[in-house]
Amino acid sequence: MILRFTIVGLALMFAVTALAGRIAEDDRIADPLSRKNLILVELFTSQGCSSCPPADRLMGTFTGSKDVAVLAFHVDYWNRLGWQDPFSQSAWSVRQRDYALAMDLETVYTPQMVVDGLGEGVGSDASELKKLLAEARQRERPGLLTQTRTGVDLRLLDPIDQAAELWVAEVENGLVTQVERGENADRTLHNHFVVRKLTRLAELRAGTRGLSRYALPEAENENRHLVVFLQQKGFGRVLLAQRF
């Protein structure tokens, strides 16, 4: 009996050690920043708008930020006024209008920033952005998004109180455009965090908690990265965000 107990005990010990080794290995592959939730700032902008370059520059200051992820959505409703923004998509204009409905705003405009899906303001207003970021830093987050070798883990420590959607945005930096016509004619524009694709990974029901794993697409080139975010359905609060 003693011998059998010892063998079983050793087997159990080796199994636990192996499991701990796998967990430690997973920890090593994880991006250290993935242990900290980021604040999501969405900028609605256009190369056809003369007021937008200052907002684009302001958002560019978050390059390498450890607590803010930026998504720049180039809307298409400026395209009819002389310059076709090469990064614009009609879907981004729809996204902005949906925010306007959710926030009970009378109109859409550029440049507009939306912070964590809750606060909004003129995208070039640095003092307003500072205030919105300070408010966002005070909010409790229900979990974490953690990078793994195969994708992303969504760890909900607290149950979410309403339905939410998990999104992944493919974002490109280092974009330079010589504008030939429109309000920014003859200007060279530098754009950061330009959203190229936005894909819904999953929909979560109210009350969901625990751990789920999702595969992520690969970015198309080295100038692109992924931003994953969990947002309350109906253009509500952004609960979690992370850059990969």
N, C-alpha and C positions, 0 to 999 in steps of 0.2 A: 504493500500500500504506500509506504513512504517513497519507494522508488518510482512508482507510477505518478504520485503527486509531484515529485521533483521534475520528472520528464514533462508533465503537463504544464507545470509552472514555468519551466524553461521555454517551452514552445510559446506560451502566452507572452512571456517577456520578449522573445525575439519578434513576435508578431507586432507587439506594441512599439518596439524599437523601429521596426521597418516602417510602420505607419507614421511614426514621428519623423522618420527620415524623409518620407514622401511629402509630408506637410511642410517640413523645412525647405525641401527642394521647391515646392510651389511658392513659398514665401520668397525664395531667391529670385524666381522668375518674375514675380510681381514688381511692377514699377513702384518705387517707394512713395511717389506722390499719389498712388492710387488709394492710399490709406486715408487720404484727406478729401472730403467733399469740396467741390468747386462751386463757385457762384456762376450762373450762366447769364451772360449778357448777349442779347440779340440786337443787332443793328440792322435797320431797314434803310438801305442807301441806294444810290444810283450814280453812275458816271455822268448822267445827263443833268444832274442837279448841282448848281454852283455852290450851294451851302453844304454839300456832303463831304468834300475833301477834308475840312477840319475835323469832322467826326471820324473819318477813316484814319486820320493821323492819331487822334485820341485813342482809338481802339488799338492802334499799332503799339501803343506804349505797354500793352499787356502781353507782348511777346515774351515768352519765358515765365509768365506769372505762375506762382504756386497756389493761388487761390481763386483765380478768375479764368473762365473759358469763354471765348468770344465766338459768335457765329454772325457773319455778315451776309445778310440776305439781300441780293440786288434785285429790286423790283423792276417790273417791265413797263409801268405806265408812263415813264419818262421817254420811252423809246420813240414815241410819235412826235417828239419835239426837236428832232434834228440829229440825234445821235443814238445808235443802237448799242446799248451796253452789252458787251460780249458775255458777261457773267449773269445777265438777268434771266429770270424764269417767271412765267405767269403764276406758278405755284407759290412763289414767295410773296407775290402781291396778294394772293388769296389768303396766305397765312397772316399777313399784316391786317387784312380786313377782318379776319376772324378774331384777332386780338382786339380790334376796335369794337366789335360787337360784344365780346366778353367783358371789356372794360367800360362799356357804355360811352365810348368816345364819339364825337360828332363826325369826325373825318379821319383820314389817314394822311400822313405827311412824311417827308424825308428832310433831314435824317432823324429817324426816331429810334430810341433805344428802349428795350424792355428788359428788366432785370428780374431774373427768377420767375418770369411769368406774371409778376404782380405789379411792380412799379414801372412807370414809363416816363419819358421826357425827351427833350431835344438831344440828339445824339452827340452834339458838339459841346454840350454844357458840362464842363468838368466838375463844377461844384454840385450840380444836381446828381451827377453820376456818383460822386463821393458820398453823398447823402444816401442814395439808394443802396450802395454797396454796404454802408454801415448798418442799414436796416437788415439787409440780407444776412450779414454775419451774426445777427442775434437770433436767427431762426433755428429751431431744432430740426435735425435731419433724421429720417426714420431708419437709415441704414448706410450701406457702403456699396460702391461699385469697384470691383477689384479685377485687375487684369490677370489672366492666366495664360498658359501656353496655347490653349485652344480658343480663347475668346475672352468673355467677361463673366464674372460672377456678380449677381445681384443679391446682396445680403440684406434682408429686411429684418431689423431687430425689433421693430414695433409694427403692428398691423397698420396698413394704410386705411384712412377713413373714407375714401371714395375711389372709384375706378381710376386707373392711371394707364399711361402708355409709355413703353420703353422705345426710345428712338436712337438711331445712330446717324450722325452727320459726317460726311466726308468733306474735309476743309482743306483749302489750298492757300499757301502763303507765297510771297515773292512775286506777285503779279504786277507787271508794269505795262501801261497802255498809253500810247500817244493818241490823244483825242483830237479828232479832226474837225468836228462840228458840234453844234449845240452850245449850251451855257459854259462848258469847259473847253471850248475850242482852243487848240494850240497849247494845251497843257499836258504835261506828262503826269499821269496819276499812278500812285503806288497803292495797291489794295492788299489788305491782310485778312486772313480768316474767312475767305470767300467760300460759301457753301456751294458745293458742286452737286451733292446728292443728299437726300434725306430719306431714310428708310425706317419703317416701324418694325421693330423686332418682336414685340409682344404686347398684349393687352392684359392688364391685371385687374382682377375684381376687388372691390372693397373688402377689407378684412384680410387680404393676402399678407402673409409674413413668411419668414424662412429663407432658404437659399435656392436660387435657380441659376442655371448656367446657360449662356447663349453664345453661339458662334458669331464671330465678327467677320465682315468682309475685309479683304486686304486693300489698303490704300493703293491708288493706281500709280503713283510715283513718289519719289522721295520728298517732294515739297508738300505732300499731303499728310494729314493725320486725321484721326477719328475722334469725335466727341460723342459720348453716350450720355443720354439724360432721360430721367424718369419724370414725366409731367402728368399732373391731374388731367383727366379727360375733359375736353371742352375748353382748352386753352387756359387752364388754371395754373396753380403754383408748380414750379419746377422743384421736385422733392430732392433729387440727386443729380449730380453732373460730374463727369470725369473725362479727362483727355487721355487718349491712348496713342 
